[in-house]
């Protein structure tokens, strides 16, 4: 199961996208209860593709909070296949797809 939830709805030639990504987004600066530093682990790159074409890209950093919420819009149509992908600082990746409603 993907860590990414996506809602995408077309209105007047624009697709409004809302996405929630489950991720701990640790900065490497916090400590656990025993006083040991929690290792850095955060999403670095996010990409959104509509029908294989990149419509949004972002480089995140450690200032983004846990479970990032992302909202954006692009010129598109109902029925587009929208794919959102991320890569984190540990090399892990995830992606999810949806059809625009």
Secondary structure, 3 states (H helix, E strand, C coil): CCCEEEEEEEECCEEEEEEEECCCCECCCCECCCCCECCCECEEEEEEEECCEEEEEEECCCCCCCCCEEEEEEECCCCCEEEEEEEECCCCEEEEEEECC
